[in-house]
Each structure stands twice: as structure tokens, then as C-alpha cells.
Amino acid sequence: MGGLDTDLRDAVREELRAADFTAPEEVPDGLKGESPENITNRNARDEGVQLEITRAQRDAFIGDNGAPTSTFYDFTAAVEEAVAQR
């Protein structure tokens, strides 16, 4: 998790954890998304949130039939809840 919108980043982390997803506190330097030049932060507010999602997690989002799984909907609902609180 990264980006310059630290309040939203922390809210997303909290909501993901509440939905039983792993959302680490510490992120490797190269993945923090804290540069103003990062596309995440190049918007009208000059800040955003960057989510690094593992391959295993992405695979869990899509079922054998190619359709989104309940895991996908749980994940997106957690992110949407964090955004709605802002």
C-alpha cells in the first residue's frame, strides 16, 4: 500500500484488514508510491493510493469460469467503504 494520500491509504488498509485481507503496515521503498511523479499521485488532488496486489490474490479474484469471485467483491467493497468514508 502506498501513495501520498496517507489518510485514505490508512483507511483502505483498515477496511481490508476488517474484511480479513492481509494489508501490511510496512512496504518496501520501491513500492511506496510516494513520488509526486508516480501516476497514482498525478491527479487533481496531487495524491492517491496505490495497491500492490500479489499474483495469488489476483488469481483468487477470478473463478474457474472467468467470472469475479466473492473474494473480488469483498475486496472491492472494502476499498469502496474506505473511499466512501472520506
PDB file with SEQRES, HELIX, SHEET and CRYST1 records, atoms N, CA, C and O in Angstrom:
SEQRES   1 A   86  MET GLY GLY LEU ASP THR ASP LEU ARG ASP ALA VAL ARG          
SEQRES   2 A   86  GLU GLU LEU ARG ALA ALA ASP PHE THR ALA PRO GLU GLU          
SEQRES   3 A   86  VAL PRO ASP GLY LEU LYS GLY GLU SER PRO GLU ASN ILE          
SEQRES   4 A   86  THR ASN ARG ASN ALA ARG ASP GLU GLY VAL GLN LEU GLU          
SEQRES   5 A   86  ILE THR ARG ALA GLN ARG ASP ALA PHE ILE GLY ASP ASN          
SEQRES   6 A   86  GLY ALA PRO THR SER THR PHE TYR ASP PHE THR ALA ALA          
SEQRES   7 A   86  VAL GLU GLU ALA VAL ALA GLN ARG                              
HELIX    1 AA1 THR A    6  ALA A   18  1                                  13    
HELIX    2 AA2 ASP A   29  LEU A   31  5                                   3    
HELIX    3 AA3 ILE A   39  ASN A   41  5                                   3    
HELIX    4 AA4 ARG A   55  ALA A   60  1                                   6    
HELIX    5 AA5 SER A   70  ALA A   84  1                                  15    
CRYST1    1.000    1.000    1.000  90.00  90.00  90.00 P 1           1          
ATOM      1  N   MET A   1       0.844  -1.164   0.000  1.00  0.00           N  
ATOM      2  CA  MET A   1       0.000   0.000   0.000  1.00  0.00           C  
ATOM      3  C   MET A   1       0.889   1.225   0.000  1.00  0.00           C  
ATOM      4  O   MET A   1       1.841   1.327   0.774  1.00  0.00           O  
ATOM      5  N   GLY A   2       0.564   2.141  -0.871  1.00  0.00           N  
ATOM      6  CA  GLY A   2       1.365   3.340  -0.950  1.00  0.00           C  
ATOM      7  C   GLY A   2       0.550   4.506  -1.464  1.00  0.00           C  
ATOM      8  O   GLY A   2      -0.678   4.457  -1.522  1.00  0.00           O  
ATOM      9  N   GLY A   3       1.256   5.542  -1.831  1.00  0.00           N  
ATOM     10  CA  GLY A   3       0.624   6.751  -2.327  1.00  0.00           C  
ATOM     11  C   GLY A   3       0.740   7.874  -1.325  1.00  0.00           C  
ATOM     12  O   GLY A   3       1.012   7.650  -0.146  1.00  0.00           O  
ATOM     13  N   LEU A   4       0.533   9.080  -1.805  1.00  0.00           N  
ATOM     14  CA  LEU A   4       0.666  10.253  -0.952  1.00  0.00           C  
ATOM     15  C   LEU A   4      -0.588  10.587  -0.145  1.00  0.00           C  
ATOM     16  O   LEU A   4      -0.520  11.398   0.778  1.00  0.00           O  
ATOM     17  N   ASP A   5      -1.722   9.985  -0.470  1.00  0.00           N  
ATOM     18  CA  ASP A   5      -2.941  10.216   0.318  1.00  0.00           C  
ATOM     19  C   ASP A   5      -2.908   9.268   1.512  1.00  0.00           C  
ATOM     20  O   ASP A   5      -3.551   8.219   1.508  1.00  0.00           O  
ATOM     21  N   THR A   6      -2.154   9.654   2.524  1.00  0.00           N  
ATOM     22  CA  THR A   6      -1.931   8.762   3.659  1.00  0.00           C  
ATOM     23  C   THR A   6      -3.207   8.479   4.454  1.00  0.00           C  
ATOM     24  O   THR A   6      -3.371   7.382   4.987  1.00  0.00           O  
ATOM     25  N   ASP A   7      -4.104   9.451   4.536  1.00  0.00           N  
ATOM     26  CA  ASP A   7      -5.357   9.209   5.264  1.00  0.00           C  
ATOM     27  C   ASP A   7      -6.190   8.134   4.560  1.00  0.00           C  
ATOM     28  O   ASP A   7      -6.679   7.204   5.203  1.00  0.00           O  
ATOM     29  N   LEU A   8      -6.347   8.261   3.264  1.00  0.00           N  
ATOM     30  CA  LEU A   8      -7.114   7.258   2.525  1.00  0.00           C  
ATOM     31  C   LEU A   8      -6.383   5.927   2.505  1.00  0.00           C  
ATOM     32  O   LEU A   8      -7.009   4.873   2.626  1.00  0.00           O  
ATOM     33  N   ARG A   9      -5.066   5.963   2.355  1.00  0.00           N  
ATOM     34  CA  ARG A   9      -4.280   4.725   2.376  1.00  0.00           C  
ATOM     35  C   ARG A   9      -4.515   3.964   3.676  1.00  0.00           C  
ATOM     36  O   ARG A   9      -4.739   2.754   3.666  1.00  0.00           O  
ATOM     37  N   ASP A  10      -4.461   4.679   4.787  1.00  0.00           N  
ATOM     38  CA  ASP A  10      -4.661   4.038   6.089  1.00  0.00           C  
ATOM     39  C   ASP A  10      -6.090   3.526   6.242  1.00  0.00           C  
ATOM     40  O   ASP A  10      -6.310   2.469   6.832  1.00  0.00           O  
ATOM     41  N   ALA A  11      -7.062   4.270   5.714  1.00  0.00           N  
ATOM     42  CA  ALA A  11      -8.462   3.829   5.774  1.00  0.00           C  
ATOM     43  C   ALA A  11      -8.670   2.573   4.932  1.00  0.00           C  
ATOM     44  O   ALA A  11      -9.384   1.660   5.347  1.00  0.00           O  
ATOM     45  N   VAL A  12      -8.055   2.522   3.761  1.00  0.00           N  
ATOM     46  CA  VAL A  12      -8.159   1.325   2.913  1.00  0.00           C  
ATOM     47  C   VAL A  12      -7.521   0.141   3.627  1.00  0.00           C  
ATOM     48  O   VAL A  12      -8.092  -0.949   3.648  1.00  0.00           O  
ATOM     49  N   ARG A  13      -6.349   0.341   4.210  1.00  0.00           N  
ATOM     50  CA  ARG A  13      -5.680  -0.736   4.950  1.00  0.00           C  
ATOM     51  C   ARG A  13      -6.591  -1.264   6.060  1.00  0.00           C  
ATOM     52  O   ARG A  13      -6.740  -2.475   6.225  1.00  0.00           O  
ATOM     53  N   GLU A  14      -7.188  -0.363   6.804  1.00  0.00           N  
ATOM     54  CA  GLU A  14      -8.067  -0.745   7.918  1.00  0.00           C  
ATOM     55  C   GLU A  14      -9.280  -1.541   7.427  1.00  0.00           C  
ATOM     56  O   GLU A  14      -9.634  -2.561   8.020  1.00  0.00           O  
ATOM     57  N   GLU A  15      -9.907  -1.084   6.360  1.00  0.00           N  
ATOM     58  CA  GLU A  15     -11.080  -1.779   5.819  1.00  0.00           C  
ATOM     59  C   GLU A  15     -10.708  -3.146   5.250  1.00  0.00           C  
ATOM     60  O   GLU A  15     -11.452  -4.111   5.423  1.00  0.00           O  
ATOM     61  N   LEU A  16      -9.570  -3.235   4.578  1.00  0.00           N  
ATOM     62  CA  LEU A  16      -9.133  -4.533   4.046  1.00  0.00           C  
ATOM     63  C   LEU A  16      -8.868  -5.505   5.192  1.00  0.00           C  
ATOM     64  O   LEU A  16      -9.253  -6.672   5.119  1.00  0.00           O  
ATOM     65  N   ARG A  17      -8.231  -5.043   6.221  1.00  0.00           N  
ATOM     66  CA  ARG A  17      -7.973  -5.920   7.372  1.00  0.00           C  
ATOM     67  C   ARG A  17      -9.282  -6.353   8.036  1.00  0.00           C  
ATOM     68  O   ARG A  17      -9.426  -7.508   8.438  1.00  0.00           O  
ATOM     69  N   ALA A  18     -10.218  -5.440   8.147  1.00  0.00           N  
ATOM     70  CA  ALA A  18     -11.520  -5.778   8.742  1.00  0.00           C  
ATOM     71  C   ALA A  18     -12.247  -6.832   7.916  1.00  0.00           C  
ATOM     72  O   ALA A  18     -13.061  -7.590   8.443  1.00  0.00           O  
ATOM     73  N   ALA A  19     -11.949  -6.877   6.612  1.00  0.00           N  
ATOM     74  CA  ALA A  19     -12.561  -7.865   5.719  1.00  0.00           C  
ATOM     75  C   ALA A  19     -11.688  -9.119   5.604  1.00  0.00           C  
ATOM     76  O   ALA A  19     -11.901  -9.945   4.716  1.00  0.00           O  
ATOM     77  N   ASP A  20     -10.713  -9.259   6.492  1.00  0.00           N  
ATOM     78  CA  ASP A  20      -9.821 -10.428   6.569  1.00  0.00           C  
ATOM     79  C   ASP A  20      -8.824 -10.544   5.428  1.00  0.00           C  
ATOM     80  O   ASP A  20      -8.408 -11.649   5.081  1.00  0.00           O  
ATOM     81  N   PHE A  21      -8.436  -9.421   4.843  1.00  0.00           N  
ATOM     82  CA  PHE A  21      -7.362  -9.413   3.858  1.00  0.00           C  
ATOM     83  C   PHE A  21      -6.077  -8.987   4.556  1.00  0.00           C  
ATOM     84  O   PHE A  21      -6.109  -8.272   5.558  1.00  0.00           O  
ATOM     85  N   THR A  22      -4.959  -9.428   4.023  1.00  0.00           N  
ATOM     86  CA  THR A  22      -3.666  -9.016   4.539  1.00  0.00           C  
ATOM     87  C   THR A  22      -3.290  -7.683   3.909  1.00  0.00           C  
ATOM     88  O   THR A  22      -3.281  -7.540   2.686  1.00  0.00           O  
ATOM     89  N   ALA A  23      -2.986  -6.724   4.747  1.00  0.00           N  
ATOM     90  CA  ALA A  23      -2.568  -5.404   4.282  1.00  0.00           C  
ATOM     91  C   ALA A  23      -1.418  -4.963   5.186  1.00  0.00           C  
ATOM     92  O   ALA A  23      -1.647  -4.475   6.293  1.00  0.00           O  
ATOM     93  N   PRO A  24      -0.187  -5.133   4.714  1.00  0.00           N  
ATOM     94  CA  PRO A  24       0.967  -4.871   5.576  1.00  0.00           C  
ATOM     95  C   PRO A  24       1.128  -3.395   5.944  1.00  0.00           C  
ATOM     96  O   PRO A  24       0.733  -2.497   5.201  1.00  0.00           O  
ATOM     97  N   GLU A  25       1.711  -3.186   7.095  1.00  0.00           N  
ATOM     98  CA  GLU A  25       1.998  -1.836   7.578  1.00  0.00           C  
ATOM     99  C   GLU A  25       3.205  -1.266   6.838  1.00  0.00           C  
ATOM    100  O   GLU A  25       3.192  -0.110   6.415  1.00  0.00           O  
ATOM    101  N   GLU A  26       4.236  -2.071   6.687  1.00  0.00           N  
ATOM    102  CA  GLU A  26       5.479  -1.646   6.042  1.00  0.00           C  
ATOM    103  C   GLU A  26       5.510  -2.109   4.597  1.00  0.00           C  
ATOM    104  O   GLU A  26       5.124  -3.235   4.281  1.00  0.00           O  
ATOM    105  N   VAL A  27       5.970  -1.233   3.732  1.00  0.00           N  
ATOM    106  CA  VAL A  27       6.048  -1.514   2.306  1.00  0.00           C  
ATOM    107  C   VAL A  27       7.481  -1.241   1.853  1.00  0.00           C  
ATOM    108  O   VAL A  27       8.074  -0.244   2.264  1.00  0.00           O  
ATOM    109  N   PRO A  28       8.048  -2.111   1.013  1.00  0.00           N  
ATOM    110  CA  PRO A  28       9.406  -1.846   0.518  1.00  0.00           C  
ATOM    111  C   PRO A  28       9.486  -0.481  -0.171  1.00  0.00           C  
ATOM    112  O   PRO A  28       8.532  -0.043  -0.813  1.00  0.00           O  
ATOM    113  N   ASP A  29      10.621   0.174  -0.031  1.00  0.00           N  
ATOM    114  CA  ASP A  29      10.799   1.525  -0.563  1.00  0.00           C  
ATOM    115  C   ASP A  29      10.373   1.668  -2.015  1.00  0.00           C  
ATOM    116  O   ASP A  29       9.750   2.668  -2.370  1.00  0.00           O  
ATOM    117  N   GLY A  30      10.689   0.703  -2.858  1.00  0.00           N  
ATOM    118  CA  GLY A  30      10.375   0.808  -4.273  1.00  0.00           C  
ATOM    119  C   GLY A  30       8.895   0.702  -4.604  1.00  0.00           C  
ATOM    120  O   GLY A  30       8.497   0.929  -5.747  1.00  0.00           O  
ATOM    121  N   LEU A  31       8.074   0.356  -3.610  1.00  0.00           N  
ATOM    122  CA  LEU A  31       6.642   0.167  -3.855  1.00  0.00           C  
ATOM    123  C   LEU A  31       5.767   1.167  -3.101  1.00  0.00           C  
ATOM    124  O   LEU A  31       4.542   1.038  -3.108  1.00  0.00           O  
ATOM    125  N   LYS A  32       6.359   2.137  -2.468  1.00  0.00           N  
ATOM    126  CA  LYS A  32       5.600   3.068  -1.623  1.00  0.00           C  
ATOM    127  C   LYS A  32       4.765   4.073  -2.403  1.00  0.00           C  
ATOM    128  O   LYS A  32       3.807   4.626  -1.862  1.00  0.00           O  
ATOM    129  N   GLY A  33       5.105   4.316  -3.648  1.00  0.00           N  
ATOM    130  CA  GLY A  33       4.306   5.239  -4.460  1.00  0.00           C  
ATOM    131  C   GLY A  33       4.272   6.647  -3.915  1.00  0.00           C  
ATOM    132  O   GLY A  33       3.261   7.336  -4.053  1.00  0.00           O  
ATOM    133  N   GLU A  34       5.360   7.094  -3.294  1.00  0.00           N  
ATOM    134  CA  GLU A  34       5.376   8.406  -2.656  1.00  0.00           C  
ATOM    135  C   GLU A  34       5.942   9.525  -3.531  1.00  0.00           C  
ATOM    136  O   GLU A  34       5.986  10.680  -3.108  1.00  0.00           O  
ATOM    137  N   SER A  35       6.368   9.194  -4.726  1.00  0.00           N  
ATOM    138  CA  SER A  35       6.895  10.229  -5.612  1.00  0.00           C  
ATOM    139  C   SER A  35       5.736  11.023  -6.222  1.00  0.00           C  
ATOM    140  O   SER A  35       4.739  10.435  -6.641  1.00  0.00           O  
ATOM    141  N   PRO A  36       5.858  12.334  -6.273  1.00  0.00           N  
ATOM    142  CA  PRO A  36       4.831  13.132  -6.948  1.00  0.00           C  
ATOM    143  C   PRO A  36       4.713  12.774  -8.432  1.00  0.00           C  
ATOM    144  O   PRO A  36       3.692  13.051  -9.061  1.00  0.00           O  
ATOM    145  N   GLU A  37       5.758  12.158  -8.985  1.00  0.00           N  
ATOM    146  CA  GLU A  37       5.750  11.752 -10.396  1.00  0.00           C  
ATOM    147  C   GLU A  37       5.043  10.415 -10.609  1.00  0.00           C  
ATOM    148  O   GLU A  37       4.745  10.054 -11.747  1.00  0.00           O  
ATOM    149  N   ASN A  38       4.774   9.681  -9.542  1.00  0.00           N  
ATOM    150  CA  ASN A  38       4.056   8.408  -9.657  1.00  0.00           C  
ATOM    151  C   ASN A  38       2.650   8.691 -10.184  1.00  0.00           C  
ATOM    152  O   ASN A  38       1.984   9.619  -9.726  1.00  0.00           O  
ATOM    153  N   ILE A  39       2.210   7.896 -11.135  1.00  0.00           N  
ATOM    154  CA  ILE A  39       0.888   8.125 -11.738  1.00  0.00           C  
ATOM    155  C   ILE A  39      -0.231   8.142 -10.698  1.00  0.00           C  
ATOM    156  O   ILE A  39      -1.252   8.802 -10.889  1.00  0.00           O  
ATOM    157  N   THR A  40      -0.038   7.422  -9.609  1.00  0.00           N  
ATOM    158  CA  THR A  40      -1.022   7.408  -8.526  1.00  0.00           C  
ATOM    159  C   THR A  40      -1.277   8.805  -7.977  1.00  0.00           C  
ATOM    160  O   THR A  40      -2.393   9.130  -7.572  1.00  0.00           O  
ATOM    161  N   ASN A  41      -0.244   9.616  -7.968  1.00  0.00           N  
ATOM    162  CA  ASN A  41      -0.320  10.951  -7.365  1.00  0.00           C  
ATOM    163  C   ASN A  41      -0.489  12.063  -8.391  1.00  0.00           C  
ATOM    164  O   ASN A  41      -0.503  13.240  -8.033  1.00  0.00           O  
ATOM    165  N   ARG A  42      -0.615  11.705  -9.635  1.00  0.00           N  
ATOM    166  CA  ARG A  42      -0.735  12.726 -10.694  1.00  0.00           C  
ATOM    167  C   ARG A  42      -2.203  12.899 -11.062  1.00  0.00           C  
ATOM    168  O   ARG A  42      -2.661  12.433 -12.105  1.00  0.00           O  
ATOM    169  N   ASN A  43      -2.916  13.568 -10.198  1.00  0.00           N  
ATOM    170  CA  ASN A  43      -4.342  13.828 -10.394  1.00  0.00           C  
ATOM    171  C   ASN A  43      -4.653  15.219  -9.853  1.00  0.00           C  
ATOM    172  O   ASN A  43      -3.746  15.944  -9.443  1.00  0.00           O  
ATOM    173  N   ALA A  44      -5.898  15.584  -9.850  1.00  0.00           N  
ATOM    174  CA  ALA A  44      -6.288  16.932  -9.425  1.00  0.00           C  
ATOM    175  C   ALA A  44      -5.906  17.231  -7.974  1.00  0.00           C  
ATOM    176  O   ALA A  44      -5.685  18.387  -7.613  1.00  0.00           O  
ATOM    177  N   ARG A  45      -5.830  16.196  -7.151  1.00  0.00           N  
ATOM    178  CA  ARG A  45      -5.501  16.392  -5.739  1.00  0.00           C  
ATOM    179  C   ARG A  45      -4.006  16.212  -5.452  1.00  0.00           C  
ATOM    180  O   ARG A  45      -3.556  16.470  -4.335  1.00  0.00           O  
ATOM    181  N   ASP A  46      -3.240  15.775  -6.445  1.00  0.00           N  
ATOM    182  CA  ASP A  46      -1.798  15.521  -6.302  1.00  0.00           C  
ATOM    183  C   ASP A  46      -1.479  14.492  -5.234  1.00  0.00           C  
ATOM    184  O   ASP A  46      -0.415  14.536  -4.616  1.00  0.00           O  
ATOM    185  N   GLU A  47      -2.401  13.568  -5.019  1.00  0.00           N  
ATOM    186  CA  GLU A  47      -2.174  12.462  -4.090  1.00  0.00           C  
ATOM    187  C   GLU A  47      -3.161  11.351  -4.405  1.00  0.00           C  
ATOM    188  O   GLU A  47      -4.261  11.597  -4.899  1.00  0.00           O  
ATOM    189  N   GLY A  48      -2.750  10.129  -4.110  1.00  0.00           N  
ATOM    190  CA  GLY A  48      -3.615   8.990  -4.372  1.00  0.00           C  
ATOM    191  C   GLY A  48      -3.177   7.801  -3.536  1.00  0.00           C  
ATOM    192  O   GLY A  48      -2.304   7.918  -2.675  1.00  0.00           O  
ATOM    193  N   VAL A  49      -3.793   6.656  -3.798  1.00  0.00           N  
ATOM    194  CA  VAL A  49      -3.481   5.419  -3.099  1.00  0.00           C  
ATOM    195  C   VAL A  49      -3.103   4.363  -4.132  1.00  0.00           C  
ATOM    196  O   VAL A  49      -3.775   4.189  -5.149  1.00  0.00           O  
ATOM    197  N   GLN A  50      -2.027   3.676  -3.847  1.00  0.00           N  
ATOM    198  CA  GLN A  50      -1.527   2.620  -4.732  1.00  0.00           C  
ATOM    199  C   GLN A  50      -1.624   1.291  -3.996  1.00  0.00           C  
ATOM    200  O   GLN A  50      -1.134   1.161  -2.874  1.00  0.00           O  
ATOM    201  N   LEU A  51      -2.250   0.313  -4.623  1.00  0.00           N  
ATOM    202  CA  LEU A  51      -2.357  -1.020  -4.043  1.00  0.00           C  
ATOM    203  C   LEU A  51      -1.506  -1.984  -4.854  1.00  0.00           C  
ATOM    204  O   LEU A  51      -1.677  -2.101  -6.068  1.00  0.00           O  
ATOM    205  N   GLU A  52      -0.599  -2.665  -4.192  1.00  0.00           N  
ATOM    206  CA  GLU A  52       0.193  -3.720  -4.825  1.00  0.00           C  
ATOM    207  C   GLU A  52      -0.482  -5.034  -4.454  1.00  0.00           C  
ATOM    208  O   GLU A  52      -0.540  -5.402  -3.281  1.00  0.00           O  
ATOM    209  N   ILE A  53      -0.988  -5.732  -5.453  1.00  0.00           N  
ATOM    210  CA  ILE A  53      -1.754  -6.957  -5.217  1.00  0.00           C  
ATOM    211  C   ILE A  53      -0.966  -8.138  -5.749  1.00  0.00           C  
ATOM    212  O   ILE A  53      -0.561  -8.152  -6.912  1.00  0.00           O  
ATOM    213  N   THR A  54      -0.748  -9.133  -4.895  1.00  0.00           N  
ATOM    214  CA  THR A  54       0.038 -10.300  -5.297  1.00  0.00           C  
ATOM    215  C   THR A  54      -0.655 -11.091  -6.397  1.00  0.00           C  
ATOM    216  O   THR A  54      -1.864 -10.973  -6.597  1.00  0.00           O  
ATOM    217  N   ARG A  55       0.113 -11.882  -7.093  1.00  0.00           N  
ATOM    218  CA  ARG A  55      -0.446 -12.741  -8.150  1.00  0.00           C  
ATOM    219  C   ARG A  55      -1.464 -13.718  -7.547  1.00  0.00           C  
ATOM    220  O   ARG A  55      -2.523 -13.955  -8.127  1.00  0.00           O  
ATOM    221  N   ALA A  56      -1.137 -14.275  -6.391  1.00  0.00           N  
ATOM    222  CA  ALA A  56      -2.060 -15.214  -5.746  1.00  0.00           C  
ATOM    223  C   ALA A  56      -3.390 -14.536  -5.421  1.00  0.00           C  
ATOM    224  O   ALA A  56      -4.454 -15.130  -5.593  1.00  0.00           O  
ATOM    225  N   GLN A  57      -3.323 -13.294  -4.953  1.00  0.00           N  
ATOM    226  CA  GLN A  57      -4.560 -12.575  -4.642  1.00  0.00           C  
ATOM    227  C   GLN A  57      -5.347 -12.288  -5.906  1.00  0.00           C  
ATOM    228  O   GLN A  57      -6.568 -12.445  -5.930  1.00  0.00           O  
ATOM    229  N   ARG A  58      -4.659 -11.869  -6.955  1.00  0.00           N  
ATOM    230  CA  ARG A  58      -5.352 -11.604  -8.220  1.00  0.00           C  
ATOM    231  C   ARG A  58      -6.007 -12.878  -8.751  1.00  0.00           C  
ATOM    232  O   ARG A  58      -7.124 -12.836  -9.266  1.00  0.00           O  
ATOM    233  N   ASP A  59      -5.315 -14.006  -8.627  1.00  0.00           N  
ATOM    234  CA  ASP A  59      -5.887 -15.283  -9.064  1.00  0.00           C  
ATOM    235  C   ASP A  59      -7.141 -15.629  -8.271  1.00  0.00           C  
ATOM    236  O   ASP A  59      -8.077 -16.220  -8.809  1.00  0.00           O  
ATOM    237  N   ALA A  60      -7.160 -15.259  -6.979  1.00  0.00           N  
ATOM    238  CA  ALA A  60      -8.327 -15.541  -6.135  1.00  0.00           C  
ATOM    239  C   ALA A  60      -9.528 -14.678  -6.510  1.00  0.00           C  
ATOM    240  O   ALA A  60     -10.653 -14.976  -6.111  1.00  0.00           O  
ATOM    241  N   PHE A  61      -9.297 -13.622  -7.269  1.00  0.00           N  
ATOM    242  CA  PHE A  61     -10.381 -12.737  -7.686  1.00  0.00           C  
ATOM    243  C   PHE A  61     -11.194 -13.300  -8.844  1.00  0.00           C  
ATOM    244  O   PHE A  61     -12.321 -12.860  -9.072  1.00  0.00           O  
ATOM    245  N   ILE A  62     -10.649 -14.258  -9.577  1.00  0.00           N  
ATOM    246  CA  ILE A  62     -11.307 -14.788 -10.772  1.00  0.00           C  
ATOM    247  C   ILE A  62     -11.519 -16.287 -10.611  1.00  0.00           C  
ATOM    248  O   ILE A  62     -10.577 -17.028 -10.330  1.00  0.00           O  
ATOM    249  N   GLY A  63     -12.757 -16.730 -10.790  1.00  0.00           N  
ATOM    250  CA  GLY A  63     -13.081 -18.149 -10.667  1.00  0.00           C  
ATOM    251  C   GLY A  63     -12.683 -18.931 -11.905  1.00  0.00           C  
ATOM    252  O   GLY A  63     -12.232 -18.361 -12.899  1.00  0.00           O  
ATOM    253  N   ASP A  64     -12.855 -20.238 -11.834  1.00  0.00           N  
ATOM    254  CA  ASP A  64     -12.525 -21.126 -12.956  1.00  0.00           C  
ATOM    255  C   ASP A  64     -13.318 -20.773 -14.204  1.00  0.00           C  
ATOM    256  O   ASP A  64     -12.867 -21.017 -15.324  1.00  0.00           O  
ATOM    257  N   ASN A  65     -14.482 -20.208 -14.013  1.00  0.00           N  
ATOM    258  CA  ASN A  65     -15.335 -19.844 -15.151  1.00  0.00           C  
ATOM    259  C   ASN A  65     -15.003 -18.462 -15.710  1.00  0.00           C  
ATOM    260  O   ASN A  65     -15.649 -17.999 -16.650  1.00  0.00           O  
ATOM    261  N   GLY A  66     -13.990 -17.799 -15.131  1.00  0.00           N  
ATOM    262  CA  GLY A  66     -13.584 -16.481 -15.606  1.00  0.00           C  
ATOM    263  C   GLY A  66     -14.364 -15.338 -14.990  1.00  0.00           C  
ATOM    264  O   GLY A  66     -14.098 -14.174 -15.291  1.00  0.00           O  
ATOM    265  N   ALA A  67     -15.312 -15.648 -14.141  1.00  0.00           N  
ATOM    266  CA  ALA A  67     -16.135 -14.619 -13.503  1.00  0.00           C  
ATOM    267  C   ALA A  67     -15.515 -14.186 -12.179  1.00  0.00           C  
ATOM    268  O   ALA A  67     -14.808 -14.969 -11.544  1.00  0.00           O  
ATOM    269  N   PRO A  68     -15.769 -12.950 -11.757  1.00  0.00           N  
ATOM    270  CA  PRO A  68     -15.273 -12.492 -10.456  1.00  0.00           C  
ATOM    271  C   PRO A  68     -15.824 -13.366  -9.328  1.00  0.00           C  
ATOM    272  O   PRO A  68     -16.967 -13.821  -9.374  1.00  0.00           O  
ATOM    273  N   THR A  69     -14.994 -13.586  -8.327  1.00  0.00           N  
ATOM    274  CA  THR A  69     -15.384 -14.395  -7.170  1.00  0.00           C  
ATOM    275  C   THR A  69     -15.914 -13.511  -6.045  1.00  0.00           C  
ATOM    276  O   THR A  69     -15.844 -12.284  -6.120  1.00  0.00           O  
ATOM    277  N   SER A  70     -16.435 -14.138  -5.018  1.00  0.00           N  
ATOM    278  CA  SER A  70     -16.880 -13.378  -3.846  1.00  0.00           C  
ATOM    279  C   SER A  70     -15.694 -12.672  -3.190  1.00  0.00           C  
ATOM    280  O   SER A  70     -15.861 -11.609  -2.591  1.00  0.00           O  
ATOM    281  N   THR A  71     -14.503 -13.253  -3.300  1.00  0.00           N  
ATOM    282  CA  THR A  71     -13.304 -12.611  -2.774  1.00  0.00           C  
ATOM    283  C   THR A  71     -13.073 -11.266  -3.455  1.00  0.00           C  
ATOM    284  O   THR A  71     -12.732 -10.281  -2.801  1.00  0.00           O  
ATOM    285  N   PHE A  72     -13.261 -11.233  -4.768  1.00  0.00           N  
ATOM    286  CA  PHE A  72     -13.126  -9.984  -5.515  1.00  0.00           C  
ATOM    287  C   PHE A  72     -14.128  -8.949  -5.003  1.00  0.00           C  
ATOM    288  O   PHE A  72     -13.771  -7.796  -4.760  1.00  0.00           O  
ATOM    289  N   TYR A  73     -15.367  -9.366  -4.845  1.00  0.00           N  
ATOM    290  CA  TYR A  73     -16.398  -8.431  -4.387  1.00  0.00           C  
ATOM    291  C   TYR A  73     -16.155  -7.976  -2.948  1.00  0.00           C  
ATOM    292  O   TYR A  73     -16.437  -6.826  -2.611  1.00  0.00           O  
ATOM    293  N   ASP A  74     -15.639  -8.858  -2.102  1.00  0.00           N  
ATOM    294  CA  ASP A  74     -15.309  -8.470  -0.728  1.00  0.00           C  
ATOM    295  C   ASP A  74     -14.182  -7.442  -0.713  1.00  0.00           C  
ATOM    296  O   ASP A  74     -14.220  -6.480   0.053  1.00  0.00           O  
ATOM    297  N   PHE A  75     -13.185  -7.652  -1.562  1.00  0.00           N  
ATOM    298  CA  PHE A  75     -12.050  -6.738  -1.648  1.00  0.00           C  
ATOM    299  C   PHE A  75     -12.503  -5.360  -2.130  1.00  0.00           C  
ATOM    300  O   PHE A  75     -12.181  -4.339  -1.523  1.00  0.00           O  
ATOM    301  N   THR A  76     -13.247  -5.351  -3.219  1.00  0.00           N  
ATOM    302  CA  THR A  76     -13.686  -4.061  -3.759  1.00  0.00           C  
ATOM    303  C   THR A  76     -14.644  -3.349  -2.806  1.00  0.00           C  
ATOM    304  O   THR A  76     -14.633  -2.121  -2.722  1.00  0.00           O  
ATOM    305  N   ALA A  77     -15.465  -4.104  -2.094  1.00  0.00           N  
ATOM    306  CA  ALA A  77     -16.379  -3.488  -1.123  1.00  0.00           C  
ATOM    307  C   ALA A  77     -15.589  -2.820   0.003  1.00  0.00           C  
ATOM    308  O   ALA A  77     -15.965  -1.746   0.473  1.00  0.00           O  
ATOM    309  N   ALA A  78     -14.504  -3.447   0.433  1.00  0.00           N  
ATOM    310  CA  ALA A  78     -13.676  -2.854   1.491  1.00  0.00           C  
ATOM    311  C   ALA A  78     -13.040  -1.556   1.013  1.00  0.00           C  
ATOM    312  O   ALA A  78     -13.018  -0.569   1.748  1.00  0.00           O  
ATOM    313  N   VAL A  79     -12.526  -1.550  -0.207  1.00  0.00           N  
ATOM    314  CA  VAL A  79     -11.915  -0.329  -0.753  1.00  0.00           C  
ATOM    315  C   VAL A  79     -12.980   0.754  -0.929  1.00  0.00           C  
ATOM    316  O   VAL A  79     -12.748   1.916  -0.595  1.00  0.00           O  
ATOM    317  N   GLU A  80     -14.139   0.377  -1.448  1.00  0.00           N  
ATOM    318  CA  GLU A  80     -15.216   1.353  -1.634  1.00  0.00           C  
ATOM    319  C   GLU A  80     -15.674   1.943  -0.309  1.00  0.00           C  
ATOM    320  O   GLU A  80     -16.002   3.127  -0.238  1.00  0.00           O  
ATOM    321  N   GLU A  81     -15.699   1.136   0.731  1.00  0.00           N  
ATOM    322  CA  GLU A  81     -16.105   1.629   2.055  1.00  0.00           C  
ATOM    323  C   GLU A  81     -15.116   2.682   2.547  1.00  0.00           C  
ATOM    324  O   GLU A  81     -15.519   3.712   3.087  1.00  0.00           O  
ATOM    325  N   ALA A  82     -13.844   2.428   2.363  1.00  0.00           N  
ATOM    326  CA  ALA A  82     -12.829   3.385   2.790  1.00  0.00           C  
ATOM    327  C   ALA A  82     -12.982   4.695   2.020  1.00  0.00           C  
ATOM    328  O   ALA A  82     -12.873   5.770   2.609  1.00  0.00           O  
ATOM    329  N   VAL A  83     -13.229   4.621   0.731  1.00  0.00           N  
ATOM    330  CA  VAL A  83     -13.403   5.823  -0.094  1.00  0.00           C  
ATOM    331  C   VAL A  83     -14.671   6.569   0.327  1.00  0.00           C  
ATOM    332  O   VAL A  83     -14.674   7.799   0.390  1.00  0.00           O  
ATOM    333  N   ALA A  84     -15.727   5.846   0.611  1.00  0.00           N  
ATOM    334  CA  ALA A  84     -16.992   6.464   0.997  1.00  0.00           C  
ATOM    335  C   ALA A  84     -16.882   7.223   2.319  1.00  0.00           C  
ATOM    336  O   ALA A  84     -17.606   8.194   2.536  1.00  0.00           O  
ATOM    337  N   GLN A  85     -16.007   6.798   3.178  1.00  0.00           N  
ATOM    338  CA  GLN A  85     -15.823   7.458   4.474  1.00  0.00           C  
ATOM    339  C   GLN A  85     -15.139   8.802   4.342  1.00  0.00           C  
ATOM    340  O   GLN A  85     -15.167   9.604   5.276  1.00  0.00           O  
ATOM    341  N   ARG A  86     -14.541   9.056   3.227  1.00  0.00           N  
ATOM    342  CA  ARG A  86     -13.799  10.316   3.010  1.00  0.00           C  
ATOM    343  C   ARG A  86     -14.757  11.374   2.673  1.00  0.00           C  
ATOM    344  O   ARG A  86     -14.360  12.517   2.449  1.00  0.00           O  
TER     345      ARG A  86                                                      
END                                                                             
